[in-house]
Amino acid sequence: MVAEHGPVVGEMSEAAVLQAILGRLGPSPVPVGPGDDAAVLDAGDGRIVATVDTLVHGPDFRLAWTSGYDLGWKAAAVNLADVAAMGARPTALLVALALPAGTALAFVTAVADGLRDACAALAPGCTVAGGDLTVSQTLTVAVTALGVLDGAAPVLRSGARAGDVVALAGDAGVAARGLQILFDRFRDGAGRPVPVDAQQLSADDAHAVAQQLRPAPHIHLGPVAARAGATAMMDVSDGLALDASRLAAASAVTLDLHTAALGDDPALALSGGEDHALLATFPSDAVLPEGFRPIGRVRAAGDDRLSVDGSPYTGHTGWDPYRDGGTAGG
C-alpha cells in the first residue's frame, strides 16, 4: 500500500483524499449525493432495504492478492447481493474507509473505481451516495447498501414451506476453490501471502481466483425471483450448507439438497462460501426464473435442518469468522 511514486494519504488532508475519490465516482443520480452532511435518496414506495458488511485486512482480504480495484468491487458486490436477496433493487451505497497513513492515494482511487464499476455492472442505477474517511492501523472498508422494493413484498428467509423447490442462481464452491489456490500456491515459506503469478494458473484456476477476488453475483435476479413467487431467499456468503441451514431454521423446515445438482465437487459446493449466489425456494408449481436451477426440496421439519440426498448433513458447515477468521495479516 505504501506508494513508491505519488502521494500517500498520510501526507494529505481529508478533503484532498475525498476529492480524489469523488473524482472517480462520477455524477450521482440521487437527489443529494456526496458533499453534504448526508445523502438524500428517493424512497420509492416509502420502504428502504438496508444492510451493512465490513471487509477487514487480514481475515477478509490480503493485500498481496487483492488490488484496490478488486477490494472496491468486492465491497460493493457482497452488499449488493444482500439487498438482492430481499427481492429489492439496490439504489445506493454508503462507504466508510479506514486507511493507514501509508496508503497510496492511487490505491484509494482504485478502490473508488472498483466500487463505481461494480455498481454499473451488477446494479445499474446504484451509486455511491456518501460515506466517511478515517485513519486506522488496519485497512477496513465498511459499506452500507440501500435498496427499494418497488411495491413488492420483501422475500424473507422465513417463508419456505414443505414441498417447495430449492433453487440456486450462481456458483457454489468456485470462490472457495479460488481461495484454496491462493493459500496453496501463493504464500512464502513463512506462510505470508505473495502476489499471484498468473502464469501458474490454468483458465479454470484463473476463473476460480477471480470469483474469490471479484465476485459477480446475479443481482438482477433478486427482484426477478420475488416477482416469480419466491417464498424465501438469501445470499450464500458463508457456504451453501451453513446458509441453507439458516434458511431452514428461519422457516422451521428441513432443506434436502441433491448432490447431483451441485457440480463436480459437491463437498466444496456445500462447504465453500463467497460466491454470493442467491438461494431461494419456490412453490412446487412455479416456473423457475431463467438463471435459477433446482438443487433440492423443502421437507417438513425433521431432526436436522439440512439433509443431503435424504441423509443428515454431517460435513463442514462453512465460514464462521470467529472460528475460521483468525488474526492473520497479509
Disulfide bonds with the S-S distance in Angstrom:
none
